Amino acid sequence: MTEDHAEAQFIARLVARDEAAFNELVLTYERRVYGLVFRMLGRRDEAEDLAQEVFVQVFKAIDQFRGESKLSTWIYRIAVNLCKNRTKYLSRRHAGEQDDIDAMAERVPLSAARAATVGDMGRPDELVEGMQLEDIVKRAIQKLDPEFRESLILADVEDMPYEEIAQIMNVPVGTVKSRIHRARAQLKALVEKSLGEKVKGR
C-alpha cells in the first residue's frame, strides 16, 4: 500500500467520524502542533488551549479536506490561522503584558535554528551563555512581525521546506523566501541590540 493510499484510507475513516482514527490523529500530531503553537504564541497556557482547538477544528472540518496538500500541511495551516487570530486577540487584550518566555525553555532550543546560532549573532565572547542567550533569542522572536515570525518558525525551527510553508500560509514560494530573509535580518538585529544592552548594563 502506498503512502498516499494509506493516508486516503485514514482520511476516509476521519470523515466517517471514526473515533479510533481521530485518537490516532491526535497521538500522531499533538506534540508537533503544540510545539508549533507554543513557539508562535510564546505562552504555555494559551498554547495548551489553542492546540486542543486545532484538533477540534480538524475534526469539524475534515470533510472539507480536498487532498490538495498533505494532511499534515492542512493541519498546520489550521494551527497557523488560529495562532494569527489568537495573536491579534492577545495583542488587544494584553497590550504590554510580559510574555511567558521562560516556559519556552522546555521546548527544542531555538538557537538550533539556522538563523539563531550563537555564531551568527556576533556576540562578544563570553557575554552570555546557554539559557541566557536562549532567552534573548526567544524574546526577540516574539517581537518579530507576525508574518515573519510564522515563516521563520516554520522554516528554521520546524525545518519545513519552502513549498510546504507556502501551502500552509497560502502565499507564493517567493513570498515565503522574502519573509524568511527579512525575519532572519530582524531577528539578528534584535538579538544584537539586546546583547549590546547587556554589555552596557554590566
C-alpha positions in Angstrom: 0.0 0.0 0.0 1.4 3.4 -1.0 1.7 6.2 1.5 -0.8 8.3 -0.4 -3.3 5.4 -0.4 -2.8 4.8 3.3 -3.4 8.5 4.0 -6.5 8.4 1.8 -7.9 5.5 3.8 -7.1 7.2 7.1 -8.8 10.4 6.0 -11.9 8.4 4.9 -12.0 7.0 8.5 -11.8 10.5 9.9 -14.6 11.7 7.6 -16.7 8.8 8.8 -16.1 10.1 12.3 -14.2 7.0 13.4 -13.2 7.7 17.0 -10.1 5.4 16.9 -8.9 7.3 13.8 -9.3 10.6 15.5 -7.4 9.4 18.6 -4.6 8.2 16.3 -4.6 11.6 14.6 -4.1 13.4 17.9 -1.4 11.0 19.1 0.4 11.5 15.8 0.3 15.2 15.7 -0.3 16.6 19.2 3.4 17.2 20.1 4.3 19.0 16.9 1.1 21.0 16.9 1.6 22.0 20.5 5.3 22.9 19.8 4.4 25.0 16.8 1.6 26.8 18.6 3.8 27.4 21.6 6.5 29.0 19.6 4.0 31.1 17.7 2.4 32.5 20.8 5.2 32.3 23.4 2.7 31.5 26.2 2.2 28.0 27.6 -1.3 28.5 28.9 -2.6 29.9 25.5 -0.7 27.2 23.6 -2.4 24.3 25.6 -5.8 25.7 24.9 -5.2 26.5 21.2 -3.6 23.2 20.5 -6.8 21.5 21.6 -8.8 23.9 19.5 -6.7 22.9 16.4 -7.9 19.3 16.7 -11.5 20.4 17.4 -11.4 22.4 14.1 -9.7 19.5 12.3 -12.5 17.1 13.4 -15.2 19.6 12.4 -13.8 20.4 9.0 -12.2 17.1 7.9 -15.0 16.5 5.4 -13.9 19.8 3.7 -10.4 18.5 3.2 -9.8 18.0 -0.6 -6.5 16.3 -0.6 -4.8 19.2 -2.4 -2.0 19.0 0.1 -0.7 16.5 2.7 -3.0 16.1 5.7 -0.2 17.4 7.9 0.1 20.5 5.9 -3.6 21.1 6.2 -3.5 20.6 9.9 -0.6 23.1 10.3 -2.5 25.6 8.2 -5.4 25.4 10.6 -2.9 25.8 13.5 -1.2 28.9 11.9 -4.5 30.5 11.2 -5.8 30.0 14.7 -2.5 31.4 16.0 -2.9 34.5 13.8 -6.4 35.1 15.2 -5.2 34.5 18.8 -2.2 36.8 18.4 -4.5 39.6 17.3 -6.8 39.0 20.3 -4.0 38.8 22.8 -2.3 42.0 21.4 -5.6 43.8 22.1 -6.3 42.3 25.4 -2.8 42.1 26.9 -1.0 45.1 25.3 2.3 45.5 27.0 1.9 42.3 29.1 5.1 40.2 29.5 5.1 37.0 27.5 5.7 33.8 29.3 9.0 33.2 27.6 10.6 31.2 30.4 8.3 28.3 29.8 9.6 28.0 26.3 12.8 26.7 27.6 11.1 23.3 27.9 10.9 23.1 24.1 13.6 22.5 21.5 16.2 25.2 21.8 15.6 27.9 19.3 19.3 28.7 18.9 19.4 25.5 16.9 17.7 27.4 14.2 20.0 28.3 11.3 19.5 32.0 11.8 19.7 31.9 15.6 23.0 30.2 16.3 25.5 31.9 18.7 28.0 32.2 15.9 25.6 34.1 13.7 24.9 36.7 16.3 28.4 38.1 16.5 28.1 38.5 20.3 31.1 39.4 22.4 32.9 36.3 23.7 31.7 35.0 27.0 29.0 37.7 27.3 26.2 35.3 27.9 26.0 31.5 28.0 23.4 28.8 27.5 19.9 29.7 28.6 20.6 33.4 28.8 21.2 33.6 25.1 18.2 31.3 24.6 16.1 33.7 26.5 17.3 36.6 24.4 16.6 34.7 21.1 13.1 33.6 22.3 12.2 37.1 23.4 13.4 38.5 20.1 11.4 36.0 18.1 8.2 37.1 19.9 9.0 40.7 18.8 9.1 39.9 15.1 6.3 40.9 12.8 3.8 38.1 13.0 4.1 37.0 9.3 7.9 37.0 9.6 7.7 35.1 12.9 5.5 32.4 11.4 7.7 31.9 8.4 10.9 31.8 10.5 9.5 29.2 12.9 8.2 27.0 10.1 11.5 27.1 8.2 14.2 27.3 10.9 12.6 25.6 13.8 10.1 23.2 12.3 12.5 22.6 9.3 9.8 22.6 6.7 10.6 23.1 3.0 9.6 26.4 1.4 6.9 24.7 -0.8 5.1 23.3 2.3 5.3 26.7 4.1 3.8 28.3 1.0 0.9 25.9 1.2 0.4 26.4 4.9 0.5 30.2 4.6 -1.4 30.3 1.3 1.2 32.5 -0.3 3.7 32.1 -3.2 7.1 30.4 -2.5 8.8 33.7 -3.4 6.9 35.5 -0.6 7.9 32.8 1.8 11.6 33.2 0.9 11.3 37.0 1.2 9.6 36.8 4.7 12.2 34.4 6.0 15.0 36.6 4.7 13.5 39.6 6.4 12.7 37.6 9.6 16.3 36.5 9.9 17.5 40.1 9.5 15.1 41.4 12.1 16.0 38.6 14.5 19.7 39.3 14.1 19.2 43.0 14.7 17.0 42.4 17.8 19.4 39.9 19.4 22.4 42.1 18.7 20.6 45.1 20.3 19.7 43.0 23.4 23.3 41.8 23.7 24.5 45.4 23.4 22.2 46.5 26.1 23.5 43.7 28.3 27.1 44.9 27.8 26.1 48.4 28.8 24.3 47.1 31.9 27.2 45.1 33.2 
